[in-house]
Amino acid sequence: MSEESEWFAPKRYGYGAGLPISWQGWTVMLAYIAIVGVVAARYGDKPLVALAIVIPLTTVLLVITARTTRGGWRWRWGEED
């Protein structure tokens, strides 16, 4: 994976990604938060509709994050990569 495609840092302990490390990662994260906020405000009284929107959106976020995390997603025990 090239450095240009690394948008998120890996977690030091556990599985998954930590915070964004590039502007692309921050853009994806902030867009996700903004869209979820709009969905919550618009469909707060219709939780099934909100879930029908947020679950696929979260799946897309997880796929993007997994594909753009430095070193990929794997279990880590705190050692340096």
mmCIF file of the N, C-alpha and C atoms, coordinates in Angstrom:
data_MODEL
# 
_entry.id   MODEL 
# 
loop_
_atom_site.group_PDB 
_atom_site.id 
_atom_site.type_symbol 
_atom_site.label_atom_id 
_atom_site.label_alt_id 
_atom_site.label_comp_id 
_atom_site.label_asym_id 
_atom_site.label_entity_id 
_atom_site.label_seq_id 
_atom_site.pdbx_PDB_ins_code 
_atom_site.Cartn_x 
_atom_site.Cartn_y 
_atom_site.Cartn_z 
_atom_site.occupancy 
_atom_site.B_iso_or_equiv 
_atom_site.pdbx_formal_charge 
_atom_site.auth_seq_id 
_atom_site.auth_comp_id 
_atom_site.auth_asym_id 
_atom_site.auth_atom_id 
_atom_site.pdbx_PDB_model_num 
ATOM 1   N N  . MET A 1 1  ? 0.861   -1.179 0.000  1.00 0.00 ? 1  MET A N  1 
ATOM 2   C CA . MET A 1 1  ? 0.000   0.000  0.000  1.00 0.00 ? 1  MET A CA 1 
ATOM 3   C C  . MET A 1 1  ? 0.899   1.232  0.000  1.00 0.00 ? 1  MET A C  1 
ATOM 4   N N  . SER A 1 2  ? 0.640   2.158  -0.873 1.00 0.00 ? 2  SER A N  1 
ATOM 5   C CA . SER A 1 2  ? 1.456   3.361  -0.924 1.00 0.00 ? 2  SER A CA 1 
ATOM 6   C C  . SER A 1 2  ? 1.042   4.323  0.175  1.00 0.00 ? 2  SER A C  1 
ATOM 7   N N  . GLU A 1 3  ? 1.948   5.230  0.484  1.00 0.00 ? 3  GLU A N  1 
ATOM 8   C CA . GLU A 1 3  ? 1.693   6.192  1.545  1.00 0.00 ? 3  GLU A CA 1 
ATOM 9   C C  . GLU A 1 3  ? 0.508   7.097  1.221  1.00 0.00 ? 3  GLU A C  1 
ATOM 10  N N  . GLU A 1 4  ? 0.264   7.334  -0.064 1.00 0.00 ? 4  GLU A N  1 
ATOM 11  C CA . GLU A 1 4  ? -0.849  8.186  -0.469 1.00 0.00 ? 4  GLU A CA 1 
ATOM 12  C C  . GLU A 1 4  ? -2.204  7.567  -0.158 1.00 0.00 ? 4  GLU A C  1 
ATOM 13  N N  . SER A 1 5  ? -2.253  6.238  -0.053 1.00 0.00 ? 5  SER A N  1 
ATOM 14  C CA . SER A 1 5  ? -3.524  5.583  0.215  1.00 0.00 ? 5  SER A CA 1 
ATOM 15  C C  . SER A 1 5  ? -3.707  5.260  1.694  1.00 0.00 ? 5  SER A C  1 
ATOM 16  N N  . GLU A 1 6  ? -2.814  5.756  2.548  1.00 0.00 ? 6  GLU A N  1 
ATOM 17  C CA . GLU A 1 6  ? -2.932  5.551  3.987  1.00 0.00 ? 6  GLU A CA 1 
ATOM 18  C C  . GLU A 1 6  ? -3.656  6.745  4.596  1.00 0.00 ? 6  GLU A C  1 
ATOM 19  N N  . TRP A 1 7  ? -4.903  6.522  4.950  1.00 0.00 ? 7  TRP A N  1 
ATOM 20  C CA . TRP A 1 7  ? -5.717  7.600  5.479  1.00 0.00 ? 7  TRP A CA 1 
ATOM 21  C C  . TRP A 1 7  ? -5.911  7.507  6.979  1.00 0.00 ? 7  TRP A C  1 
ATOM 22  N N  . PHE A 1 8  ? -5.753  6.293  7.541  1.00 0.00 ? 8  PHE A N  1 
ATOM 23  C CA . PHE A 1 8  ? -5.990  6.073  8.967  1.00 0.00 ? 8  PHE A CA 1 
ATOM 24  C C  . PHE A 1 8  ? -4.801  5.368  9.591  1.00 0.00 ? 8  PHE A C  1 
ATOM 25  N N  . ALA A 1 9  ? -4.535  5.691  10.853 1.00 0.00 ? 9  ALA A N  1 
ATOM 26  C CA . ALA A 1 9  ? -3.499  4.999  11.610 1.00 0.00 ? 9  ALA A CA 1 
ATOM 27  C C  . ALA A 1 9  ? -4.093  3.732  12.210 1.00 0.00 ? 9  ALA A C  1 
ATOM 28  N N  . PRO A 1 10 ? -3.282  2.687  12.356 1.00 0.00 ? 10 PRO A N  1 
ATOM 29  C CA . PRO A 1 10 ? -3.801  1.487  13.019 1.00 0.00 ? 10 PRO A CA 1 
ATOM 30  C C  . PRO A 1 10 ? -3.900  1.726  14.524 1.00 0.00 ? 10 PRO A C  1 
ATOM 31  N N  . LYS A 1 11 ? -4.783  0.979  15.163 1.00 0.00 ? 11 LYS A N  1 
ATOM 32  C CA . LYS A 1 11 ? -4.852  1.022  16.613 1.00 0.00 ? 11 LYS A CA 1 
ATOM 33  C C  . LYS A 1 11 ? -3.590  0.377  17.176 1.00 0.00 ? 11 LYS A C  1 
ATOM 34  N N  . ARG A 1 12 ? -3.106  0.873  18.293 1.00 0.00 ? 12 ARG A N  1 
ATOM 35  C CA . ARG A 1 12 ? -1.926  0.275  18.910 1.00 0.00 ? 12 ARG A CA 1 
ATOM 36  C C  . ARG A 1 12 ? -2.272  -1.062 19.562 1.00 0.00 ? 12 ARG A C  1 
ATOM 37  N N  . TYR A 1 13 ? -3.428  -1.126 20.202 1.00 0.00 ? 13 TYR A N  1 
ATOM 38  C CA . TYR A 1 13 ? -3.893  -2.353 20.845 1.00 0.00 ? 13 TYR A CA 1 
ATOM 39  C C  . TYR A 1 13 ? -5.234  -2.740 20.235 1.00 0.00 ? 13 TYR A C  1 
ATOM 40  N N  . GLY A 1 14 ? -5.399  -4.005 19.893 1.00 0.00 ? 14 GLY A N  1 
ATOM 41  C CA . GLY A 1 14 ? -6.668  -4.469 19.382 1.00 0.00 ? 14 GLY A CA 1 
ATOM 42  C C  . GLY A 1 14 ? -6.708  -4.509 17.870 1.00 0.00 ? 14 GLY A C  1 
ATOM 43  N N  . TYR A 1 15 ? -7.923  -4.488 17.352 1.00 0.00 ? 15 TYR A N  1 
ATOM 44  C CA . TYR A 1 15 ? -8.173  -4.686 15.933 1.00 0.00 ? 15 TYR A CA 1 
ATOM 45  C C  . TYR A 1 15 ? -8.812  -3.431 15.364 1.00 0.00 ? 15 TYR A C  1 
ATOM 46  N N  . GLY A 1 16 ? -8.368  -2.992 14.210 1.00 0.00 ? 16 GLY A N  1 
ATOM 47  C CA . GLY A 1 16 ? -9.031  -1.881 13.551 1.00 0.00 ? 16 GLY A CA 1 
ATOM 48  C C  . GLY A 1 16 ? -8.154  -0.660 13.376 1.00 0.00 ? 16 GLY A C  1 
ATOM 49  N N  . ALA A 1 17 ? -8.809  0.477  13.193 1.00 0.00 ? 17 ALA A N  1 
ATOM 50  C CA . ALA A 1 17 ? -8.118  1.725  12.891 1.00 0.00 ? 17 ALA A CA 1 
ATOM 51  C C  . ALA A 1 17 ? -8.296  2.723  14.019 1.00 0.00 ? 17 ALA A C  1 
ATOM 52  N N  . GLY A 1 18 ? -7.346  3.627  14.076 1.00 0.00 ? 18 GLY A N  1 
ATOM 53  C CA . GLY A 1 18 ? -7.428  4.736  15.018 1.00 0.00 ? 18 GLY A CA 1 
ATOM 54  C C  . GLY A 1 18 ? -7.888  5.990  14.305 1.00 0.00 ? 18 GLY A C  1 
ATOM 55  N N  . LEU A 1 19 ? -7.271  7.088  14.655 1.00 0.00 ? 19 LEU A N  1 
ATOM 56  C CA . LEU A 1 19 ? -7.653  8.378  14.078 1.00 0.00 ? 19 LEU A CA 1 
ATOM 57  C C  . LEU A 1 19 ? -7.149  8.534  12.648 1.00 0.00 ? 19 LEU A C  1 
ATOM 58  N N  . PRO A 1 20 ? -7.792  9.403  11.888 1.00 0.00 ? 20 PRO A N  1 
ATOM 59  C CA . PRO A 1 20 ? -7.293  9.704  10.541 1.00 0.00 ? 20 PRO A CA 1 
ATOM 60  C C  . PRO A 1 20 ? -5.912  10.350 10.607 1.00 0.00 ? 20 PRO A C  1 
ATOM 61  N N  . ILE A 1 21 ? -5.095  10.084 9.571  1.00 0.00 ? 21 ILE A N  1 
ATOM 62  C CA . ILE A 1 21 ? -3.750  10.666 9.508  1.00 0.00 ? 21 ILE A CA 1 
ATOM 63  C C  . ILE A 1 21 ? -3.549  11.487 8.238  1.00 0.00 ? 21 ILE A C  1 
ATOM 64  N N  . SER A 1 22 ? -4.599  11.647 7.451  1.00 0.00 ? 22 SER A N  1 
ATOM 65  C CA . SER A 1 22 ? -4.497  12.455 6.232  1.00 0.00 ? 22 SER A CA 1 
ATOM 66  C C  . SER A 1 22 ? -5.777  13.269 6.072  1.00 0.00 ? 22 SER A C  1 
ATOM 67  N N  . TRP A 1 23 ? -5.714  14.238 5.182  1.00 0.00 ? 23 TRP A N  1 
ATOM 68  C CA . TRP A 1 23 ? -6.904  15.063 4.971  1.00 0.00 ? 23 TRP A CA 1 
ATOM 69  C C  . TRP A 1 23 ? -8.047  14.232 4.390  1.00 0.00 ? 23 TRP A C  1 
ATOM 70  N N  . GLN A 1 24 ? -7.712  13.205 3.597  1.00 0.00 ? 24 GLN A N  1 
ATOM 71  C CA . GLN A 1 24 ? -8.758  12.356 3.045  1.00 0.00 ? 24 GLN A CA 1 
ATOM 72  C C  . GLN A 1 24 ? -9.487  11.601 4.156  1.00 0.00 ? 24 GLN A C  1 
ATOM 73  N N  . GLY A 1 25 ? -8.726  11.091 5.109  1.00 0.00 ? 25 GLY A N  1 
ATOM 74  C CA . GLY A 1 25 ? -9.341  10.385 6.228  1.00 0.00 ? 25 GLY A CA 1 
ATOM 75  C C  . GLY A 1 25 ? -10.228 11.291 7.061  1.00 0.00 ? 25 GLY A C  1 
ATOM 76  N N  . TRP A 1 26 ? -9.745  12.507 7.327  1.00 0.00 ? 26 TRP A N  1 
ATOM 77  C CA . TRP A 1 26 ? -10.561 13.467 8.083  1.00 0.00 ? 26 TRP A CA 1 
ATOM 78  C C  . TRP A 1 26 ? -11.813 13.845 7.310  1.00 0.00 ? 26 TRP A C  1 
ATOM 79  N N  . THR A 1 27 ? -11.690 13.994 6.006  1.00 0.00 ? 27 THR A N  1 
ATOM 80  C CA . THR A 1 27 ? -12.859 14.322 5.185  1.00 0.00 ? 27 THR A CA 1 
ATOM 81  C C  . THR A 1 27 ? -13.905 13.216 5.244  1.00 0.00 ? 27 THR A C  1 
ATOM 82  N N  . VAL A 1 28 ? -13.467 11.971 5.115  1.00 0.00 ? 28 VAL A N  1 
ATOM 83  C CA . VAL A 1 28 ? -14.392 10.840 5.185  1.00 0.00 ? 28 VAL A CA 1 
ATOM 84  C C  . VAL A 1 28 ? -15.064 10.800 6.558  1.00 0.00 ? 28 VAL A C  1 
ATOM 85  N N  . MET A 1 29 ? -14.273 10.949 7.618  1.00 0.00 ? 29 MET A N  1 
ATOM 86  C CA . MET A 1 29 ? -14.819 10.871 8.976  1.00 0.00 ? 29 MET A CA 1 
ATOM 87  C C  . MET A 1 29 ? -15.804 12.010 9.255  1.00 0.00 ? 29 MET A C  1 
ATOM 88  N N  . LEU A 1 30 ? -15.444 13.228 8.885  1.00 0.00 ? 30 LEU A N  1 
ATOM 89  C CA . LEU A 1 30 ? -16.332 14.366 9.131  1.00 0.00 ? 30 LEU A CA 1 
ATOM 90  C C  . LEU A 1 30 ? -17.598 14.293 8.283  1.00 0.00 ? 30 LEU A C  1 
ATOM 91  N N  . ALA A 1 31 ? -17.477 13.798 7.045  1.00 0.00 ? 31 ALA A N  1 
ATOM 92  C CA . ALA A 1 31 ? -18.668 13.627 6.203  1.00 0.00 ? 31 ALA A CA 1 
ATOM 93  C C  . ALA A 1 31 ? -19.603 12.594 6.817  1.00 0.00 ? 31 ALA A C  1 
ATOM 94  N N  . TYR A 1 32 ? -19.030 11.497 7.317  1.00 0.00 ? 32 TYR A N  1 
ATOM 95  C CA . TYR A 1 32 ? -19.851 10.468 7.972  1.00 0.00 ? 32 TYR A CA 1 
ATOM 96  C C  . TYR A 1 32 ? -20.587 11.050 9.176  1.00 0.00 ? 32 TYR A C  1 
ATOM 97  N N  . ILE A 1 33 ? -19.874 11.768 10.014 1.00 0.00 ? 33 ILE A N  1 
ATOM 98  C CA . ILE A 1 33 ? -20.491 12.361 11.208 1.00 0.00 ? 33 ILE A CA 1 
ATOM 99  C C  . ILE A 1 33 ? -21.588 13.350 10.817 1.00 0.00 ? 33 ILE A C  1 
ATOM 100 N N  . ALA A 1 34 ? -21.336 14.166 9.796  1.00 0.00 ? 34 ALA A N  1 
ATOM 101 C CA . ALA A 1 34 ? -22.328 15.148 9.359  1.00 0.00 ? 34 ALA A CA 1 
ATOM 102 C C  . ALA A 1 34 ? -23.578 14.462 8.807  1.00 0.00 ? 34 ALA A C  1 
ATOM 103 N N  . ILE A 1 35 ? -23.390 13.430 7.991  1.00 0.00 ? 35 ILE A N  1 
ATOM 104 C CA . ILE A 1 35 ? -24.546 12.740 7.410  1.00 0.00 ? 35 ILE A CA 1 
ATOM 105 C C  . ILE A 1 35 ? -25.354 12.038 8.497  1.00 0.00 ? 35 ILE A C  1 
ATOM 106 N N  . VAL A 1 36 ? -24.674 11.394 9.446  1.00 0.00 ? 36 VAL A N  1 
ATOM 107 C CA . VAL A 1 36 ? -25.393 10.736 10.539 1.00 0.00 ? 36 VAL A CA 1 
ATOM 108 C C  . VAL A 1 36 ? -26.154 11.776 11.361 1.00 0.00 ? 36 VAL A C  1 
ATOM 109 N N  . GLY A 1 37 ? -25.560 12.941 11.571 1.00 0.00 ? 37 GLY A N  1 
ATOM 110 C CA . GLY A 1 37 ? -26.257 14.008 12.292 1.00 0.00 ? 37 GLY A CA 1 
ATOM 111 C C  . GLY A 1 37 ? -27.501 14.482 11.567 1.00 0.00 ? 37 GLY A C  1 
ATOM 112 N N  . VAL A 1 38 ? -27.407 14.650 10.261 1.00 0.00 ? 38 VAL A N  1 
ATOM 113 C CA . VAL A 1 38 ? -28.568 15.060 9.463  1.00 0.00 ? 38 VAL A CA 1 
ATOM 114 C C  . VAL A 1 38 ? -29.650 13.986 9.490  1.00 0.00 ? 38 VAL A C  1 
ATOM 115 N N  . VAL A 1 39 ? -29.235 12.734 9.363  1.00 0.00 ? 39 VAL A N  1 
ATOM 116 C CA . VAL A 1 39 ? -30.208 11.628 9.402  1.00 0.00 ? 39 VAL A CA 1 
ATOM 117 C C  . VAL A 1 39 ? -30.894 11.590 10.768 1.00 0.00 ? 39 VAL A C  1 
ATOM 118 N N  . ALA A 1 40 ? -30.133 11.766 11.836 1.00 0.00 ? 40 ALA A N  1 
ATOM 119 C CA . ALA A 1 40 ? -30.719 11.756 13.183 1.00 0.00 ? 40 ALA A CA 1 
ATOM 120 C C  . ALA A 1 40 ? -31.704 12.905 13.365 1.00 0.00 ? 40 ALA A C  1 
ATOM 121 N N  . ALA A 1 41 ? -31.347 14.075 12.860 1.00 0.00 ? 41 ALA A N  1 
ATOM 122 C CA . ALA A 1 41 ? -32.243 15.229 12.990 1.00 0.00 ? 41 ALA A CA 1 
ATOM 123 C C  . ALA A 1 41 ? -33.500 15.059 12.142 1.00 0.00 ? 41 ALA A C  1 
ATOM 124 N N  . ARG A 1 42 ? -33.335 14.519 10.954 1.00 0.00 ? 42 ARG A N  1 
ATOM 125 C CA . ARG A 1 42 ? -34.466 14.389 10.022 1.00 0.00 ? 42 ARG A CA 1 
ATOM 126 C C  . ARG A 1 42 ? -35.373 13.215 10.350 1.00 0.00 ? 42 ARG A C  1 
ATOM 127 N N  . TYR A 1 43 ? -34.774 12.084 10.743 1.00 0.00 ? 43 TYR A N  1 
ATOM 128 C CA . TYR A 1 43 ? -35.547 10.858 10.954 1.00 0.00 ? 43 TYR A CA 1 
ATOM 129 C C  . TYR A 1 43 ? -35.497 10.385 12.406 1.00 0.00 ? 43 TYR A C  1 
ATOM 130 N N  . GLY A 1 44 ? -35.313 11.301 13.337 1.00 0.00 ? 44 GLY A N  1 
ATOM 131 C CA . GLY A 1 44 ? -35.266 10.935 14.745 1.00 0.00 ? 44 GLY A CA 1 
ATOM 132 C C  . GLY A 1 44 ? -36.540 10.281 15.246 1.00 0.00 ? 44 GLY A C  1 
ATOM 133 N N  . ASP A 1 45 ? -37.655 10.635 14.647 1.00 0.00 ? 45 ASP A N  1 
ATOM 134 C CA . ASP A 1 45 ? -38.939 10.053 15.050 1.00 0.00 ? 45 ASP A CA 1 
ATOM 135 C C  . ASP A 1 45 ? -39.271 8.777  14.276 1.00 0.00 ? 45 ASP A C  1 
ATOM 136 N N  . LYS A 1 46 ? -38.401 8.398  13.341 1.00 0.00 ? 46 LYS A N  1 
ATOM 137 C CA . LYS A 1 46 ? -38.587 7.173  12.543 1.00 0.00 ? 46 LYS A CA 1 
ATOM 138 C C  . LYS A 1 46 ? -37.297 6.345  12.625 1.00 0.00 ? 46 LYS A C  1 
ATOM 139 N N  . PRO A 1 47 ? -37.114 5.633  13.752 1.00 0.00 ? 47 PRO A N  1 
ATOM 140 C CA . PRO A 1 47 ? -35.826 4.950  13.956 1.00 0.00 ? 47 PRO A CA 1 
ATOM 141 C C  . PRO A 1 47 ? -35.507 3.872  12.929 1.00 0.00 ? 47 PRO A C  1 
ATOM 142 N N  . LEU A 1 48 ? -36.508 3.202  12.391 1.00 0.00 ? 48 LEU A N  1 
ATOM 143 C CA . LEU A 1 48 ? -36.215 2.169  11.388 1.00 0.00 ? 48 LEU A CA 1 
ATOM 144 C C  . LEU A 1 48 ? -35.707 2.772  10.086 1.00 0.00 ? 48 LEU A C  1 
ATOM 145 N N  . VAL A 1 49 ? -36.246 3.913  9.721  1.00 0.00 ? 49 VAL A N  1 
ATOM 146 C CA . VAL A 1 49 ? -35.759 4.605  8.518  1.00 0.00 ? 49 VAL A CA 1 
ATOM 147 C C  . VAL A 1 49 ? -34.331 5.088  8.753  1.00 0.00 ? 49 VAL A C  1 
ATOM 148 N N  . ALA A 1 50 ? -34.092 5.649  9.937  1.00 0.00 ? 50 ALA A N  1 
ATOM 149 C CA . ALA A 1 50 ? -32.746 6.119  10.265 1.00 0.00 ? 50 ALA A CA 1 
ATOM 150 C C  . ALA A 1 50 ? -31.746 4.963  10.233 1.00 0.00 ? 50 ALA A C  1 
ATOM 151 N N  . LEU A 1 51 ? -32.098 3.838  10.819 1.00 0.00 ? 51 LEU A N  1 
ATOM 152 C CA . LEU A 1 51 ? -31.212 2.677  10.790 1.00 0.00 ? 51 LEU A CA 1 
ATOM 153 C C  . LEU A 1 51 ? -30.992 2.164  9.378  1.00 0.00 ? 51 LEU A C  1 
ATOM 154 N N  . ALA A 1 52 ? -32.022 2.203  8.559  1.00 0.00 ? 52 ALA A N  1 
ATOM 155 C CA . ALA A 1 52 ? -31.896 1.751  7.176  1.00 0.00 ? 52 ALA A CA 1 
ATOM 156 C C  . ALA A 1 52 ? -30.908 2.618  6.390  1.00 0.00 ? 52 ALA A C  1 
ATOM 157 N N  . ILE A 1 53 ? -30.709 3.839  6.828  1.00 0.00 ? 53 ILE A N  1 
ATOM 158 C CA . ILE A 1 53 ? -29.734 4.720  6.175  1.00 0.00 ? 53 ILE A CA 1 
ATOM 159 C C  . ILE A 1 53 ? -28.367 4.600  6.832  1.00 0.00 ? 53 ILE A C  1 
ATOM 160 N N  . VAL A 1 54 ? -28.325 4.568  8.153  1.00 0.00 ? 54 VAL A N  1 
ATOM 161 C CA . VAL A 1 54 ? -27.061 4.611  8.889  1.00 0.00 ? 54 VAL A CA 1 
ATOM 162 C C  . VAL A 1 54 ? -26.292 3.291  8.793  1.00 0.00 ? 54 VAL A C  1 
ATOM 163 N N  . ILE A 1 55 ? -26.967 2.151  8.790  1.00 0.00 ? 55 ILE A N  1 
ATOM 164 C CA . ILE A 1 55 ? -26.253 0.868  8.731  1.00 0.00 ? 55 ILE A CA 1 
ATOM 165 C C  . ILE A 1 55 ? -25.457 0.710  7.432  1.00 0.00 ? 55 ILE A C  1 
ATOM 166 N N  . PRO A 1 56 ? -26.039 0.942  6.258  1.00 0.00 ? 56 PRO A N  1 
ATOM 167 C CA . PRO A 1 56 ? -25.212 0.863  5.040  1.00 0.00 ? 56 PRO A CA 1 
ATOM 168 C C  . PRO A 1 56 ? -24.116 1.930  4.999  1.00 0.00 ? 56 PRO A C  1 
ATOM 169 N N  . LEU A 1 57 ? -24.413 3.103  5.509  1.00 0.00 ? 57 LEU A N  1 
ATOM 170 C CA . LEU A 1 57 ? -23.415 4.171  5.557  1.00 0.00 ? 57 LEU A CA 1 
ATOM 171 C C  . LEU A 1 57 ? -22.239 3.763  6.440  1.00 0.00 ? 57 LEU A C  1 
ATOM 172 N N  . THR A 1 58 ? -22.519 3.143  7.567  1.00 0.00 ? 58 THR A N  1 
ATOM 173 C CA . THR A 1 58 ? -21.465 2.672  8.467  1.00 0.00 ? 58 THR A CA 1 
ATOM 174 C C  . THR A 1 58 ? -20.658 1.557  7.815  1.00 0.00 ? 58 THR A C  1 
ATOM 175 N N  . THR A 1 59 ? -21.320 0.691  7.075  1.00 0.00 ? 59 THR A N  1 
ATOM 176 C CA . THR A 1 59 ? -20.617 -0.376 6.362  1.00 0.00 ? 59 THR A CA 1 
ATOM 177 C C  . THR A 1 59 ? -19.638 0.205  5.348  1.00 0.00 ? 59 THR A C  1 
ATOM 178 N N  . VAL A 1 60 ? -20.072 1.218  4.623  1.00 0.00 ? 60 VAL A N  1 
ATOM 179 C CA . VAL A 1 60 ? -19.184 1.880  3.657  1.00 0.00 ? 60 VAL A CA 1 
ATOM 180 C C  . VAL A 1 60 ? -18.000 2.514  4.382  1.00 0.00 ? 60 VAL A C  1 
ATOM 181 N N  . LEU A 1 61 ? -18.248 3.178  5.513  1.00 0.00 ? 61 LEU A N  1 
ATOM 182 C CA . LEU A 1 61 ? -17.159 3.781  6.287  1.00 0.00 ? 61 LEU A CA 1 
ATOM 183 C C  . LEU A 1 61 ? -16.157 2.719  6.736  1.00 0.00 ? 61 LEU A C  1 
ATOM 184 N N  . LEU A 1 62 ? -16.636 1.586  7.218  1.00 0.00 ? 62 LEU A N  1 
ATOM 185 C CA . LEU A 1 62 ? -15.744 0.520  7.676  1.00 0.00 ? 62 LEU A CA 1 
ATOM 186 C C  . LEU A 1 62 ? -14.912 -0.055 6.537  1.00 0.00 ? 62 LEU A C  1 
ATOM 187 N N  . VAL A 1 63 ? -15.514 -0.222 5.370  1.00 0.00 ? 63 VAL A N  1 
ATOM 188 C CA . VAL A 1 63 ? -14.764 -0.739 4.213  1.00 0.00 ? 63 VAL A CA 1 
ATOM 189 C C  . VAL A 1 63 ? -13.679 0.249  3.806  1.00 0.00 ? 63 VAL A C  1 
ATOM 190 N N  . ILE A 1 64 ? -14.031 1.516  3.722  1.00 0.00 ? 64 ILE A N  1 
ATOM 191 C CA . ILE A 1 64 ? -13.039 2.539  3.361  1.00 0.00 ? 64 ILE A CA 1 
ATOM 192 C C  . ILE A 1 64 ? -11.921 2.574  4.392  1.00 0.00 ? 64 ILE A C  1 
ATOM 193 N N  . THR A 1 65 ? -12.283 2.550  5.659  1.00 0.00 ? 65 THR A N  1 
ATOM 194 C CA . THR A 1 65 ? -11.285 2.605  6.723  1.00 0.00 ? 65 THR A CA 1 
ATOM 195 C C  . THR A 1 65 ? -10.378 1.384  6.684  1.00 0.00 ? 65 THR A C  1 
ATOM 196 N N  . ALA A 1 66 ? -10.945 0.210  6.500  1.00 0.00 ? 66 ALA A N  1 
ATOM 197 C CA . ALA A 1 66 ? -10.136 -1.012 6.461  1.00 0.00 ? 66 ALA A CA 1 
ATOM 198 C C  . ALA A 1 66 ? -9.163  -1.006 5.283  1.00 0.00 ? 66 ALA A C  1 
ATOM 199 N N  . ARG A 1 67 ? -9.601  -0.510 4.157  1.00 0.00 ? 67 ARG A N  1 
ATOM 200 C CA . ARG A 1 67 ? -8.744  -0.513 2.962  1.00 0.00 ? 67 ARG A CA 1 
ATOM 201 C C  . ARG A 1 67 ? -7.672  0.570  2.995  1.00 0.00 ? 67 ARG A C  1 
ATOM 202 N N  . THR A 1 68 ? -7.851  1.590  3.827  1.00 0.00 ? 68 THR A N  1 
ATOM 203 C CA . THR A 1 68 ? -6.904  2.704  3.817  1.00 0.00 ? 68 THR A CA 1 
ATOM 204 C C  . THR A 1 68 ? -6.169  2.867  5.149  1.00 0.00 ? 68 THR A C  1 
ATOM 205 N N  . THR A 1 69 ? -6.176  1.843  5.997  1.00 0.00 ? 69 THR A N  1 
ATOM 206 C CA . THR A 1 69 ? -5.428  1.893  7.253  1.00 0.00 ? 69 THR A CA 1 
ATOM 207 C C  . THR A 1 69 ? -4.001  1.432  7.007  1.00 0.00 ? 69 THR A C  1 
ATOM 208 N N  . ARG A 1 70 ? -3.044  2.185  7.527  1.00 0.00 ? 70 ARG A N  1 
ATOM 209 C CA . ARG A 1 70 ? -1.628  1.850  7.369  1.00 0.00 ? 70 ARG A CA 1 
ATOM 210 C C  . ARG A 1 70 ? -1.363  0.463  7.977  1.00 0.00 ? 70 ARG A C  1 
ATOM 211 N N  . GLY A 1 71 ? -0.898  -0.468 7.161  1.00 0.00 ? 71 GLY A N  1 
ATOM 212 C CA . GLY A 1 71 ? -0.611  -1.818 7.632  1.00 0.00 ? 71 GLY A CA 1 
ATOM 213 C C  . GLY A 1 71 ? -1.819  -2.733 7.678  1.00 0.00 ? 71 GLY A C  1 
ATOM 214 N N  . GLY A 1 72 ? -2.992  -2.233 7.311  1.00 0.00 ? 72 GLY A N  1 
ATOM 215 C CA . GLY A 1 72 ? -4.202  -3.041 7.306  1.00 0.00 ? 72 GLY A CA 1 
ATOM 216 C C  . GLY A 1 72 ? -4.749  -3.298 8.699  1.00 0.00 ? 72 GLY A C  1 
ATOM 217 N N  . TRP A 1 73 ? -5.876  -3.947 8.730  1.00 0.00 ? 73 TRP A N  1 
ATOM 218 C CA . TRP A 1 73 ? -6.503  -4.304 9.999  1.00 0.00 ? 73 TRP A CA 1 
ATOM 219 C C  . TRP A 1 73 ? -6.000  -5.669 10.425 1.00 0.00 ? 73 TRP A C  1 
ATOM 220 N N  . ARG A 1 74 ? -5.432  -5.744 11.591 1.00 0.00 ? 74 ARG A N  1 
ATOM 221 C CA . ARG A 1 74 ? -5.028  -6.997 12.203 1.00 0.00 ? 74 ARG A CA 1 
ATOM 222 C C  . ARG A 1 74 ? -4.922  -6.759 13.699 1.00 0.00 ? 74 ARG A C  1 
ATOM 223 N N  . TRP A 1 75 ? -4.863  -7.835 14.450 1.00 0.00 ? 75 TRP A N  1 
ATOM 224 C CA . TRP A 1 75 ? -4.764  -7.704 15.896 1.00 0.00 ? 75 TRP A CA 1 
ATOM 225 C C  . TRP A 1 75 ? -3.376  -7.190 16.254 1.00 0.00 ? 75 TRP A C  1 
ATOM 226 N N  . ARG A 1 76 ? -3.329  -6.197 17.128 1.00 0.00 ? 76 ARG A N  1 
ATOM 227 C CA . ARG A 1 76 ? -2.044  -5.630 17.558 1.00 0.00 ? 76 ARG A CA 1 
ATOM 228 C C  . ARG A 1 76 ? -1.958  -5.674 19.083 1.00 0.00 ? 76 ARG A C  1 
ATOM 229 N N  . TRP A 1 77 ? -0.737  -5.907 19.562 1.00 0.00 ? 77 TRP A N  1 
ATOM 230 C CA . TRP A 1 77 ? -0.494  -6.023 20.999 1.00 0.00 ? 77 TRP A CA 1 
ATOM 231 C C  . TRP A 1 77 ? 0.331   -4.856 21.543 1.00 0.00 ? 77 TRP A C  1 
ATOM 232 N N  . GLY A 1 78 ? 0.472   -3.788 20.818 1.00 0.00 ? 78 GLY A N  1 
ATOM 233 C CA . GLY A 1 78 ? 1.158   -2.612 21.316 1.00 0.00 ? 78 GLY A CA 1 
ATOM 234 C C  . GLY A 1 78 ? 2.564   -2.426 20.786 1.00 0.00 ? 78 GLY A C  1 
ATOM 235 N N  . GLU A 1 79 ? 3.068   -3.371 20.012 1.00 0.00 ? 79 GLU A N  1 
ATOM 236 C CA . GLU A 1 79 ? 4.396   -3.217 19.452 1.00 0.00 ? 79 GLU A CA 1 
ATOM 237 C C  . GLU A 1 79 ? 4.373   -2.214 18.305 1.00 0.00 ? 79 GLU A C  1 
ATOM 238 N N  . GLU A 1 80 ? 5.508   -1.645 18.041 1.00 0.00 ? 80 GLU A N  1 
ATOM 239 C CA . GLU A 1 80 ? 5.631   -0.756 16.887 1.00 0.00 ? 80 GLU A CA 1 
ATOM 240 C C  . GLU A 1 80 ? 5.587   -1.584 15.617 1.00 0.00 ? 80 GLU A C  1 
ATOM 241 N N  . ASP A 1 81 ? 4.956   -1.037 14.561 1.00 0.00 ? 81 ASP A N  1 
ATOM 242 C CA . ASP A 1 81 ? 4.895   -1.756 13.267 1.00 0.00 ? 81 ASP A CA 1 
ATOM 243 C C  . ASP A 1 81 ? 6.189   -1.610 12.529 1.00 0.00 ? 81 ASP A C  1 
# 
